[in-house]
Amino acid sequence: MVDEKTKQAIEQIRTEWKKGDDQRDAGLPVELPEVTRINDIAYGPDPKWNLLDIYLPKKTTGKIPTIINIHGGGWCYGTKETYQFYGLGLAKRGFAFINPNYRLAPEVTFPAELDDVNLYIHWVAEHATEYNLDPENIFLVGDSAGGQMAEQYVAILKNTVYREKFGYQLPSLKFRAVALNSAAVFLLDPGMIDGAVKGYFTDEILLKQRDLLDTEKYITADFLPTFISTATEDFIRDASIKFAGFLTGKGVKHVFKEYGDQEHPRPHVFLINQKDKIADQANDDEINFFKQFIVK
């Protein structure tokens, strides 16, 4: 049950964050000459939320390495339209980009959003041939709340015990690497589940499904190669630093990047901003990391 105070916090986030996102993206083109854009493909039964866009780079030969996105937004905000400019920017760099919606809190609670992620990942597996996507070279990206789900989904892919707890089946895709940008990892740490976030991870969920939220307990040495990014003014910066150390301890290949400095500070998930030169560099770094793992 989601209380009225949490619902009000969610409404405030939706209003304030959309205003900020609209200001950030004002004037950006929704079409790029280098990219073919296919909108509003249904991947599941919900006519509003089970939709995705595909952005395909034009100058490619053969099957296209593919990035599947899990957007952020505190589990209660965000759409594929919010992420369209970021996705077009990555497609321009030579990767297909899958840009989905998923259902949001408080209309749904954990693990419904991850169920949607699993659904659209399986959709990609089933429809890759139609769009010339390369099922042998799949990459996962998530930021903030989406970063938490990306971390969790990789753990599910790589750990049979954890996967069985969710009841998911392995998709017929070869995931090569993951990028976690300002990710809400270590979800059970103090302060992570608070305010509007309780609209998704309710007190009842925390009581009954706490084990499923302890993702790091199920991460093994064969976790995907990981690109971790944060920024000087990222309010959950410490979680990314901690996760880099955690992966070091597990022996997992990873790169950790912190962007900005005292004179040029950068905020949480700044790399979505397509007008920002430092974000541009961060996206180049991420793509270059992925390119190391493409299998010809």
C-alpha positions as CSV (number, residue, x, y, z in Angstrom):
1,M,0.0,0.0,0.0
2,V,1.4,3.4,-1.0
3,D,0.5,6.2,1.4
4,E,-0.7,9.7,0.4
5,K,2.6,11.4,1.4
6,T,4.6,9.1,-0.9
7,K,2.1,9.7,-3.8
8,Q,2.5,13.5,-3.3
9,A,6.3,13.1,-3.4
10,I,6.0,11.2,-6.7
11,E,3.8,13.9,-8.2
12,Q,6.2,16.5,-7.2
13,I,9.1,14.6,-8.8
14,R,7.2,14.1,-12.0
15,T,6.4,17.8,-12.2
16,E,9.8,19.2,-11.3
17,W,12.0,16.7,-13.2
18,K,10.0,17.0,-16.4
19,K,10.3,20.8,-16.2
20,G,14.1,20.4,-15.9
21,D,14.3,17.7,-18.6
22,D,12.3,19.8,-21.0
23,Q,14.6,22.8,-20.4
24,R,17.7,20.6,-20.9
25,D,16.5,19.2,-24.2
26,A,14.8,22.3,-25.7
27,G,15.6,22.7,-29.3
28,L,17.2,19.3,-29.9
29,P,16.2,17.5,-33.1
30,V,14.1,14.4,-32.8
31,E,15.5,13.1,-36.1
32,L,19.2,12.8,-37.1
33,P,20.4,12.3,-40.6
34,E,22.7,9.5,-39.5
35,V,19.9,7.5,-37.7
36,T,16.8,5.6,-38.8
37,R,14.1,6.0,-36.1
38,I,11.2,3.5,-35.6
39,N,8.7,4.6,-32.9
40,D,6.1,3.0,-30.7
41,I,6.6,-0.7,-31.2
42,A,4.5,-2.8,-28.8
43,Y,6.5,-5.3,-26.8
44,G,3.8,-6.3,-24.3
45,P,0.1,-6.0,-23.4
46,D,0.0,-2.5,-21.9
47,P,-0.9,-0.1,-24.7
48,K,0.8,2.9,-23.0
49,W,3.8,1.6,-21.2
50,N,4.8,-1.6,-23.1
51,L,6.2,0.4,-26.1
52,L,9.7,0.9,-27.4
53,D,11.5,2.9,-30.0
54,I,14.5,1.6,-32.1
55,Y,17.2,3.9,-33.4
56,L,19.4,2.3,-36.1
57,P,22.7,3.8,-37.4
58,K,22.5,4.2,-41.2
59,K,26.2,3.7,-42.1
60,T,26.6,0.1,-41.1
61,T,27.3,-3.2,-42.8
62,G,26.1,-6.5,-41.4
63,K,24.2,-7.0,-38.1
64,I,24.3,-4.1,-35.8
65,P,25.7,-4.3,-32.2
66,T,22.8,-3.3,-29.9
67,I,22.4,-1.3,-26.7
68,I,19.3,-2.0,-24.7
69,N,18.4,0.9,-22.3
70,I,16.8,0.9,-18.9
71,H,15.9,4.5,-18.2
72,G,16.2,6.1,-14.8
73,G,13.7,8.3,-12.9
74,G,13.4,7.0,-9.3
75,W,11.2,4.1,-10.4
76,C,8.4,6.6,-10.7
77,Y,9.3,8.9,-13.6
78,G,10.6,8.9,-17.1
79,T,9.7,7.7,-20.6
80,K,11.4,6.8,-23.8
81,E,10.7,10.3,-25.0
82,T,12.8,11.6,-22.1
83,Y,15.7,9.4,-23.3
84,Q,15.3,9.8,-27.1
85,F,18.1,12.4,-27.5
86,Y,20.5,10.3,-25.5
87,G,19.5,7.2,-27.5
88,L,19.9,9.0,-30.9
89,G,23.3,10.2,-29.8
90,L,24.5,6.6,-29.0
91,A,23.0,5.3,-32.3
92,K,24.9,8.0,-34.1
93,R,28.0,6.4,-32.7
94,G,27.3,3.1,-34.5
95,F,25.1,1.0,-32.2
96,A,21.4,0.2,-32.5
97,F,19.6,1.6,-29.5
98,I,16.5,0.1,-27.9
99,N,14.6,2.8,-26.0
100,P,11.6,1.4,-24.0
101,N,9.0,2.6,-21.6
102,Y,8.1,0.5,-18.6
103,R,5.3,0.8,-16.0
104,L,6.0,3.2,-13.1
105,A,5.3,3.4,-9.4
106,P,3.0,3.9,-7.6
107,E,0.8,2.2,-10.2
108,V,3.0,-0.8,-9.9
109,T,5.4,-2.1,-7.2
110,F,8.5,-4.3,-7.2
111,P,9.3,-6.3,-9.3
112,A,6.8,-5.2,-12.0
113,E,9.2,-2.8,-13.6
114,L,11.9,-5.5,-13.9
115,D,9.3,-7.8,-15.3
116,D,8.8,-5.2,-18.1
117,V,12.6,-5.1,-18.6
118,N,12.7,-8.8,-18.9
119,L,9.7,-8.7,-21.3
120,Y,11.4,-6.2,-23.7
121,I,14.7,-8.0,-23.6
122,H,13.0,-11.2,-24.7
123,W,11.2,-9.1,-27.4
124,V,14.6,-8.0,-28.7
125,A,15.7,-11.7,-28.8
126,E,12.6,-12.7,-30.7
127,H,12.7,-9.7,-33.2
128,A,16.4,-9.1,-33.7
129,T,16.4,-10.4,-37.3
130,E,13.6,-8.1,-38.4
131,Y,15.7,-5.0,-37.5
132,N,19.2,-6.3,-38.3
133,L,20.2,-6.4,-34.6
134,D,23.1,-8.6,-33.7
135,P,22.0,-11.0,-31.0
136,E,25.6,-12.0,-30.5
137,N,26.6,-8.5,-29.4
138,I,24.1,-7.0,-26.9
139,F,25.0,-4.3,-24.4
140,L,22.9,-3.2,-21.4
141,V,22.8,0.4,-20.2
142,G,21.0,1.9,-17.2
143,D,21.2,5.1,-15.2
144,S,20.1,5.8,-11.6
145,A,17.1,3.6,-11.0
146,G,17.7,2.0,-14.4
147,G,21.2,1.4,-13.3
148,Q,19.9,-0.6,-10.3
149,M,17.8,-2.7,-12.6
150,A,20.6,-3.2,-15.1
151,E,22.9,-4.4,-12.3
152,Q,20.1,-6.7,-11.0
153,Y,19.3,-8.0,-14.5
154,V,22.9,-8.9,-15.1
155,A,23.1,-10.7,-11.8
156,I,19.9,-12.6,-12.8
157,L,21.5,-13.5,-16.2
158,K,24.6,-14.8,-14.5
159,N,23.3,-16.6,-11.4
160,T,20.8,-19.5,-11.9
161,V,19.7,-19.4,-8.3
162,Y,18.9,-15.7,-8.4
163,R,17.2,-16.1,-11.8
164,E,14.9,-18.9,-10.5
165,K,13.8,-16.6,-7.6
166,F,12.4,-14.2,-10.2
167,G,11.0,-17.0,-12.5
168,Y,12.8,-15.6,-15.6
169,Q,14.1,-17.5,-18.5
170,L,17.4,-16.8,-20.2
171,P,16.9,-14.7,-23.4
172,S,18.7,-16.0,-26.6
173,L,21.1,-13.0,-26.6
174,K,24.8,-12.7,-25.9
175,F,25.3,-9.9,-23.5
176,R,28.9,-8.6,-23.8
177,A,29.1,-5.7,-21.3
178,V,27.0,-3.3,-19.1
179,A,27.2,0.4,-18.3
180,L,25.9,1.7,-15.0
181,N,25.6,5.5,-15.0
182,S,25.0,7.1,-11.6
183,A,23.4,3.8,-10.7
184,A,21.4,3.2,-7.5
185,V,23.5,0.2,-6.5
186,F,23.6,-1.2,-2.9
187,L,19.9,-0.5,-2.8
188,L,19.6,-1.7,0.8
189,D,22.1,0.8,2.2
190,P,20.7,3.4,4.5
191,G,19.0,6.3,2.7
192,M,18.6,4.6,-0.6
193,I,14.9,3.6,-0.2
194,D,13.3,6.8,1.0
195,G,10.7,9.4,0.0
196,A,9.2,8.7,-3.5
197,V,11.2,5.5,-3.9
198,K,8.9,3.9,-1.3
199,G,6.2,4.1,-4.0
200,Y,7.9,1.2,-5.7
201,F,9.7,-0.5,-2.8
202,T,6.9,-0.3,-0.2
203,D,7.3,-1.4,3.4
204,E,5.5,-4.6,2.6
205,I,7.9,-5.3,-0.3
206,L,10.9,-4.6,2.0
207,L,9.5,-7.0,4.6
208,K,8.6,-9.9,2.2
209,Q,11.1,-9.6,-0.6
210,R,14.2,-8.1,0.9
211,D,16.3,-11.0,-0.3
212,L,15.5,-10.2,-3.9
213,L,16.7,-6.6,-3.4
214,D,20.1,-7.7,-2.0
215,T,21.5,-7.9,-5.6
216,E,25.1,-7.8,-4.6
217,K,24.7,-11.0,-2.6
218,Y,24.1,-12.8,-5.9
219,I,26.9,-11.2,-8.0
220,T,29.6,-13.6,-9.0
221,A,33.0,-13.4,-10.7
222,D,31.3,-13.9,-14.2
223,F,29.3,-10.6,-13.9
224,L,29.6,-8.7,-17.2
225,P,32.4,-6.3,-17.9
226,T,31.2,-3.1,-16.4
227,F,31.5,0.6,-17.2
228,I,30.7,2.7,-14.1
229,S,30.2,6.4,-14.4
230,T,29.5,9.1,-11.8
231,A,30.1,12.8,-11.4
232,T,31.4,15.3,-8.8
233,E,27.9,16.4,-7.8
234,D,26.1,13.1,-8.2
235,F,24.1,12.7,-5.0
236,I,24.7,8.9,-5.0
237,R,28.4,9.2,-6.1
238,D,29.6,7.1,-3.2
239,A,27.5,4.1,-4.3
240,S,29.4,4.0,-7.6
241,I,32.7,4.3,-5.9
242,K,31.7,1.5,-3.5
243,F,30.5,-0.7,-6.4
244,A,33.8,-0.2,-8.3
245,G,35.6,-1.5,-5.2
246,F,33.1,-4.4,-4.9
247,L,33.8,-5.5,-8.5
248,T,37.5,-5.3,-7.8
249,G,37.0,-7.7,-4.9
250,K,35.0,-10.0,-7.1
251,G,37.6,-10.0,-9.9
252,V,35.2,-8.5,-12.4
253,K,36.6,-6.4,-15.3
254,H,35.4,-2.9,-15.0
255,V,36.2,0.8,-15.7
256,F,35.4,3.5,-13.2
257,K,35.0,7.1,-14.4
258,E,34.1,10.2,-12.4
259,Y,33.4,13.3,-14.5
260,G,33.6,17.0,-13.7
261,D,35.8,18.9,-11.3
262,Q,35.6,21.8,-8.9
263,E,35.5,24.4,-11.7
264,H,33.2,22.3,-13.9
265,P,30.9,20.2,-11.6
266,R,28.5,17.8,-13.1
267,P,25.3,16.4,-11.5
268,H,23.6,13.0,-11.3
269,V,23.1,11.4,-14.8
270,F,24.6,14.4,-16.5
271,L,25.5,12.3,-19.5
272,I,21.9,12.4,-20.8
273,N,22.5,16.1,-21.6
274,Q,23.3,16.2,-25.3
275,K,24.4,19.8,-25.2
276,D,27.2,19.1,-22.6
277,K,30.7,18.6,-23.9
278,I,31.7,16.6,-20.8
279,A,28.6,14.4,-21.3
280,D,29.7,14.0,-24.9
281,Q,33.1,12.7,-23.7
282,A,31.4,10.4,-21.2
283,N,29.3,8.9,-23.9
284,D,32.3,8.4,-26.2
285,D,34.1,6.7,-23.3
286,E,31.2,4.3,-22.7
287,I,30.9,3.4,-26.4
288,N,34.7,2.9,-26.7
289,F,34.5,0.5,-23.7
290,F,31.7,-1.4,-25.4
291,K,33.6,-1.7,-28.6
292,Q,36.4,-3.7,-26.8
293,F,33.9,-6.5,-26.3
294,I,32.3,-6.8,-29.7
295,V,32.8,-10.3,-31.1
296,K,33.2,-10.4,-34.9
